Amino acid sequence: MNFMKHIINRSVALLVIGLIGLTSLSHTAHAQSKAGRISFGFDGGGNKYYGNYTDNQFAFQGDAFIRWNILDWLSLHAAYNGGELKYKATTDKSVANENALFGAGSIGSAGTDGTVNHTRVGGWDLMASVNVFPSQTFVPYFIGGIEALNFEPNDANDKNLKGNAIAAYSKNVMGGVFGVGFELYISPKVTFNGKVLLHLTGTDWIDDYSTGNTSAPGSGGTQVGNSTYAQDAFLNMGVGFSYYIFVPDAPEPIPTEPTVTERTIITHDVVHDVVQNNVYHTDTVFVQSPADTVYISNPKINTIFNFPGTLFIVNTDQFNTTEPNNIGNLLQIKRLVDQCPALRVEIQGYASEEGTPEHNMELSERRANRIKSWLMEQGVSSNKIARTVGFGETHTAVVERHDVSAKVLEAERAQNRRIAVKVVETCNNESTR
């Protein structure tokens, strides 16, 4: 029970450190544990031994790793970890144990009470992780896999302990690795990370002594120790950094030519249900609610109608059906697109600033395609939709402030999580620019 308490307490402590780092780093960092991305990095920290002797010692450990995100929520890790385990072996106990197994004589130079022996360990690990909240800045994960471990038990003066000296056991073993970790995105390519791993070594000889069903060399087959197999284990905790390669830059948005719309807003008053301070360009109209007027006879080419807010669930291309006005917003898009046979439009998708720019670009493209699919399901001819395009988090409708409450920030993000409809060909099929 004490062993498990140690593991739980230290795991929680490491995650708390990560959360503190999350709040202290810049809020402009974007995140996504995105499929297809590959990173390499390192961790450094400490080891703690659990075996036949007193486990009150800590020693340095470090590892280097490569991480491949197979899916957003599933990653493959290959790592090499190295360090040492320290354990206090008193003269009476250590000598008695070694003599019982290997006959009378010295055990290296472990001849004084309280001697700290140590075992060098090095292991190749192949692990898989399940990533929690893969689209957020802070991405915790659960991890597990197998380990090919090599170990070398020595005394305080770095001389082989007795069993090691006579090759009484194999020092190359297979074991398992299990634990928790996190990634904290400092930028789309750089992460601060940490993990706590429990190594089940698959052997009871890590400290040069076994209490299992083992007959010592030269004992004539006499069983030494009790009849219950016990395997040594160690816990390592580390933090470090990683760098993602193969991260594509966000594509440049398609430029648009500004033109003057038929609506000219000249005051801050509400005019035909459109608020002037939400009109960012003279060719852009922001539709605020299903009650707004979107039918304009013969709209000019390049006029852009924006439908912000409640169309999509966060980080998906699924309609937010919990919003009572959402179906009204969708029907407004249909009314605009379907008002005359010759009208052709471009469906534009946008996203809020959560996630990486490349993820948001992909998400906005999916949202634009989802609107096209929905319009066709409602009987709109596909010929009326010239193309779909995603602009990601570019051309935001409002600035997403991070010095406001979570409720206000979400309201601002909702306005950027929007669809826009651009007139490509007008009702009389002529440009009036």
C-alpha positions in Angstrom: 0.0 0.0 0.0 2.8 2.4 0.8 4.4 1.7 -2.5 1.1 2.7 -4.4 0.8 5.8 -2.2 4.3 6.8 -3.2 3.3 6.4 -6.9 0.0 8.3 -6.6 1.5 11.2 -4.6 4.3 11.7 -6.9 2.2 11.4 -10.0 -0.2 14.1 -8.7 2.7 16.3 -7.8 4.1 16.2 -11.3 0.7 17.0 -12.9 0.3 19.9 -10.5 3.7 21.3 -11.6 2.5 21.1 -15.2 -0.7 22.9 -14.4 1.2 25.7 -12.7 3.4 26.0 -15.7 0.3 26.2 -17.9 -1.0 29.2 -16.1 2.4 31.0 -16.1 3.2 30.6 -19.7 1.9 32.9 -22.5 -1.7 32.5 -23.3 -0.9 33.0 -27.0 0.6 29.4 -27.2 -1.5 27.2 -29.5 -1.8 23.5 -29.1 -2.8 20.3 -30.8 -1.6 16.8 -30.4 -2.3 16.4 -34.1 -2.2 13.2 -36.2 1.0 12.9 -38.3 3.2 15.1 -36.2 6.6 13.9 -35.0 8.6 15.3 -32.1 11.9 14.5 -30.4 13.0 15.6 -27.0 14.5 14.7 -23.6 13.5 14.5 -19.9 15.6 14.7 -16.8 14.8 13.8 -13.2 15.2 11.2 -10.6 14.9 7.4 -10.0 13.6 5.7 -6.9 14.2 2.0 -6.3 11.8 -0.6 -4.9 13.3 -3.9 -3.9 14.8 -6.0 -1.1 16.8 -3.2 0.6 15.9 0.1 2.1 14.5 2.4 -0.6 15.4 5.8 0.8 17.8 6.9 -1.9 17.2 9.0 -5.1 19.5 9.1 -8.1 19.6 10.9 -11.5 17.7 9.6 -14.5 17.3 11.0 -18.0 15.8 9.9 -21.3 15.7 10.8 -25.0 12.6 10.0 -27.0 10.8 10.3 -30.3 7.0 10.7 -30.4 4.7 10.0 -33.3 1.1 11.1 -33.1 -0.7 8.3 -35.0 -4.0 9.9 -34.3 -4.9 13.0 -32.4 -5.6 10.9 -29.3 -3.1 8.1 -29.8 0.7 8.4 -29.9 3.7 6.0 -30.2 6.8 6.7 -28.2 10.3 5.2 -28.6 12.8 6.1 -25.9 16.1 5.3 -24.3 16.4 5.9 -20.6 19.5 5.7 -18.4 20.5 6.4 -14.8 21.2 4.6 -11.6 19.4 3.1 -8.6 20.7 3.6 -5.1 19.8 1.5 -2.1 21.2 1.3 1.4 22.5 -2.2 2.3 23.6 -2.6 5.9 26.6 -4.8 6.6 24.7 -7.5 8.4 21.8 -7.9 6.0 23.8 -7.5 2.7 26.6 -9.8 3.8 24.1 -12.4 5.1 22.1 -12.3 1.9 25.1 -12.5 -0.4 26.7 -15.3 1.7 23.5 -17.3 1.7 23.3 -17.2 -2.1 27.0 -17.2 -3.1 29.0 -18.5 -0.2 31.1 -16.8 2.5 33.4 -14.0 1.4 33.3 -10.3 0.8 30.7 -8.6 -1.3 32.9 -6.1 -3.0 33.8 -3.4 -0.6 30.4 -3.1 1.1 31.9 -3.5 4.4 30.6 -0.7 6.5 27.2 -0.2 8.0 24.9 1.9 5.8 26.8 1.4 2.6 24.9 2.7 -0.4 25.2 0.3 -3.3 24.0 1.2 -6.7 22.8 -0.3 -10.0 23.3 1.3 -13.3 20.2 0.8 -15.5 19.6 1.5 -19.2 16.5 0.6 -21.2 14.9 0.8 -24.6 11.2 1.5 -24.4 8.4 1.2 -26.9 5.2 2.7 -25.5 1.8 4.0 -26.6 -0.1 6.9 -25.0 -3.7 7.9 -25.0 -3.9 11.7 -25.1 -6.6 13.5 -23.1 -7.8 16.8 -24.5 -5.6 16.6 -27.6 -6.7 20.0 -29.0 -5.8 22.0 -25.9 -2.6 23.7 -24.7 -2.2 21.3 -21.8 -2.4 17.7 -23.0 -2.2 15.0 -20.3 -1.8 11.4 -21.3 -1.7 7.8 -20.0 1.2 5.7 -21.3 2.3 2.1 -21.2 4.5 -0.4 -23.1 7.5 -2.8 -23.0 11.1 -2.3 -22.0 14.3 -4.1 -22.8 16.4 -3.4 -19.7 20.1 -3.8 -19.0 21.4 -3.4 -15.4 24.7 -3.6 -13.5 24.7 -4.0 -9.7 27.8 -2.5 -8.1 29.0 -1.5 -4.6 29.8 1.9 -3.3 33.2 1.9 -4.9 31.8 0.8 -8.3 33.0 -2.8 -8.0 30.7 -5.6 -9.1 28.6 -7.1 -6.3 29.1 -10.9 -5.9 26.3 -12.2 -8.0 27.2 -9.8 -10.8 30.8 -10.7 -10.6 30.1 -14.4 -11.2 27.3 -13.9 -13.7 24.8 -15.6 -11.5 21.9 -14.2 -13.5 21.1 -12.5 -16.8 21.5 -8.7 -16.8 19.4 -8.3 -19.9 15.7 -8.6 -19.1 12.2 -7.7 -20.5 9.8 -5.7 -18.4 6.9 -3.3 -18.6 6.5 0.5 -18.3 3.3 2.3 -17.2 2.6 5.8 -16.1 1.2 9.3 -16.8 2.6 12.4 -18.5 1.7 15.7 -20.1 2.6 18.0 -22.9 2.4 21.8 -22.4 2.6 23.7 -25.7 4.8 26.8 -25.5 4.4 27.2 -29.3 3.0 25.0 -32.0 6.4 23.3 -32.3 7.9 23.5 -28.8 6.4 21.7 -25.7 7.4 21.5 -22.0 6.7 18.0 -20.9 6.9 15.6 -18.0 6.1 12.1 -17.0 6.0 9.6 -14.1 6.8 6.0 -15.1 6.8 2.8 -13.1 9.2 0.2 -14.4 8.4 -3.4 -13.7 11.7 -5.0 -14.4 10.7 -8.6 -14.8 13.6 -9.7 -12.5 14.3 -9.8 -8.8 18.1 -9.4 -9.3 18.3 -5.6 -9.8 20.0 -5.3 -6.3 22.1 -8.5 -6.7 19.7 -10.4 -4.4 16.6 -12.5 -5.0 14.0 -13.8 -2.6 12.3 -16.0 -5.2 12.4 -19.7 -6.1 16.1 -19.5 -7.0 18.9 -22.0 -6.3 22.1 -20.2 -5.9 25.1 -21.3 -8.0 27.0 -23.9 -6.0 24.2 -24.5 -3.5 23.5 -28.0 -4.7 19.9 -27.1 -5.7 19.0 -25.7 -2.2 16.2 -23.2 -2.5 17.2 -19.8 -1.1 14.5 -17.3 0.1 10.8 -17.7 0.3 8.5 -19.3 -2.2 6.9 -16.1 -3.5 8.4 -14.5 -6.5 9.0 -10.8 -6.1 10.2 -8.5 -8.9 12.2 -5.4 -8.3 10.8 -2.1 -9.7 11.7 1.5 -9.9 9.9 4.8 -10.4 11.3 7.6 -12.5 10.0 11.2 -12.7 11.3 13.7 -15.2 10.6 17.0 -17.0 12.0 18.3 -20.2 11.3 19.7 -23.6 10.4 18.4 -27.1 10.4 19.9 -30.6 7.8 19.0 -33.3 9.1 18.6 -36.8 7.0 18.3 -40.0 4.5 20.9 -38.8 3.1 22.6 -41.9 2.7 26.4 -41.8 -0.8 27.6 -42.2 -1.7 28.4 -45.8 -2.1 32.0 -46.8 -5.8 33.1 -47.1 -7.2 33.9 -50.5 -7.2 37.7 -50.9 -10.5 39.4 -51.6 -11.1 42.7 -53.3 -13.1 45.2 -51.2 -16.1 46.8 -52.9 -18.9 48.9 -51.7 -22.2 47.2 -50.7 -25.7 48.5 -51.3 -25.9 49.1 -47.6 -24.1 52.1 -46.3 -24.0 52.3 -42.6 -23.1 55.8 -41.4 -24.1 55.8 -37.7 -23.7 53.6 -34.7 -27.4 53.0 -34.6 -29.0 49.8 -35.6 -30.0 50.0 -39.3 -32.0 47.2 -40.8 -30.9 45.0 -37.9 -27.2 45.3 -38.8 -24.9 46.9 -36.2 -22.4 49.3 -37.7 -19.6 48.7 -35.3 -19.5 45.0 -36.4 -19.0 46.0 -40.1 -15.2 45.6 -40.6 -15.0 46.3 -44.3 -17.3 48.1 -46.7 -18.0 44.9 -48.5 -18.9 42.9 -45.4 -22.2 42.5 -43.6 -22.5 40.8 -40.2 -25.9 39.1 -39.7 -26.6 39.3 -36.0 -29.7 37.1 -35.6 -32.3 35.1 -37.6 -34.5 38.3 -37.6 -31.9 40.2 -39.7 -32.7 41.1 -43.3 -30.3 39.2 -45.7 -32.3 39.4 -48.9 -30.9 42.2 -51.1 -32.2 42.5 -54.6 -29.3 41.9 -57.0 -26.5 41.9 -54.4 -23.2 43.1 -55.8 -20.4 40.7 -56.5 -17.9 40.3 -53.6 -20.5 41.3 -51.0 -19.8 39.0 -48.0 -22.5 38.0 -45.5 -21.2 36.8 -42.2 -23.2 34.4 -40.0 -21.4 34.2 -36.6 -21.8 32.5 -33.4 -23.8 29.4 -32.8 -23.5 27.3 -35.9 -20.9 24.8 -34.7 -19.9 22.9 -31.6 -16.4 23.8 -30.4 -13.6 22.0 -32.3 -16.1 20.2 -34.6 -18.0 20.6 -37.9 -21.2 19.5 -36.2 -24.1 22.0 -35.9 -24.8 23.2 -32.4 -28.4 22.1 -32.0 -28.6 23.2 -28.4 -28.8 26.8 -29.5 -32.4 27.8 -30.1 -31.5 30.3 -32.9 -29.2 28.0 -34.8 -31.8 26.6 -37.3 -32.8 30.1 -38.0 -29.2 31.0 -38.8 -28.9 28.1 -41.1 -32.2 29.0 -42.9 -30.9 32.5 -43.4 -28.0 31.1 -45.3 -30.3 29.0 -47.4 -32.6 32.1 -48.1 -29.6 34.1 -49.2 -28.1 31.5 -51.5 -31.4 30.4 -53.0 -33.0 33.8 -53.7 -32.5 33.7 -57.5 -31.4 31.1 -60.0 -28.3 32.9 -61.3 -26.8 33.7 -57.8 -23.6 31.7 -57.1 -21.6 32.0 -53.9 -18.4 31.0 -52.1 -18.9 29.4 -48.7 -16.2 30.5 -46.3 -15.4 28.8 -43.0 -13.7 30.4 -40.0 -12.5 29.2 -36.5 -11.7 30.7 -33.2 -8.1 30.9 -32.0 -8.1 27.7 -30.0 -5.8 25.1 -31.4 -2.9 25.4 -33.9 -3.3 27.6 -37.0 -3.0 24.5 -39.3 -5.7 22.7 -37.3 -8.0 25.7 -37.4 -7.5 26.0 -41.2 -8.5 22.3 -41.6 -11.4 22.7 -39.2 -12.7 25.8 -41.1 -12.6 24.0 -44.4 -14.6 21.1 -42.9 -17.2 23.6 -41.6 -17.5 25.2 -45.0 -18.0 21.8 -46.7 -20.6 20.9 -44.0 -22.6 24.0 -44.9 -22.4 23.0 -48.6 -23.6 19.5 -47.8 -26.5 20.8 -45.6 -27.6 23.2 -48.4 -27.7 20.4 -50.9 -29.7 18.3 -48.4 -32.2 21.1 -48.3 -32.6 21.1 -52.1 -30.1 23.8 -53.1 -28.4 23.0 -56.4 -24.7 22.3 -56.2 -24.2 24.6 -59.2 -25.0 27.6 -57.0 -22.0 26.9 -54.8 -18.9 27.9 -56.7 -16.4 26.7 -54.1 -15.8 26.3 -50.4 -12.7 27.7 -48.6 -11.4 27.8 -45.0 -9.7 30.8 -43.5 -9.0 29.3 -40.1 -8.4 31.9 -37.4 -7.5 34.7 -39.9 -9.8 37.7 -40.4 -11.4 37.4 -37.0 -14.7 39.1 -36.5 -13.8 40.2 -33.0 -10.6 40.2 -31.0 -10.4 37.3 -28.5 -9.3 38.9 -25.3 -7.6 36.9 -22.6 -8.0 39.4 -19.7 -11.7 38.8 -19.4 -13.9 36.2 -17.8 -14.3 32.7 -19.4 -17.9 33.5 -20.3 -17.0 36.7 -22.1 -14.0 35.0 -23.9 -16.3 32.2 -25.1 -18.8 34.7 -26.4 -16.0 36.4 -28.4 -14.8 33.0 -29.7 -18.3 32.1 -30.7 -18.5 35.1 -33.0 -15.3 34.0 -34.7 -16.5 30.4 -35.1 -18.6 31.4 -38.1 -19.6 30.9 -41.7 -19.5 33.6 -44.4 -21.2 33.6 -47.8 -19.5 35.6 -50.6 -21.4 36.6 -53.7 -19.5 35.3 -56.8 -22.1 35.8 -59.5 -25.2 38.0 -58.9 -28.8 37.6 -59.8 -28.5 39.3 -63.2 -25.2 37.5 -63.7 -23.3 40.8 -64.1 -20.7 42.5 -62.0 -21.9 45.9 -60.8 -18.5 46.9 -59.3 
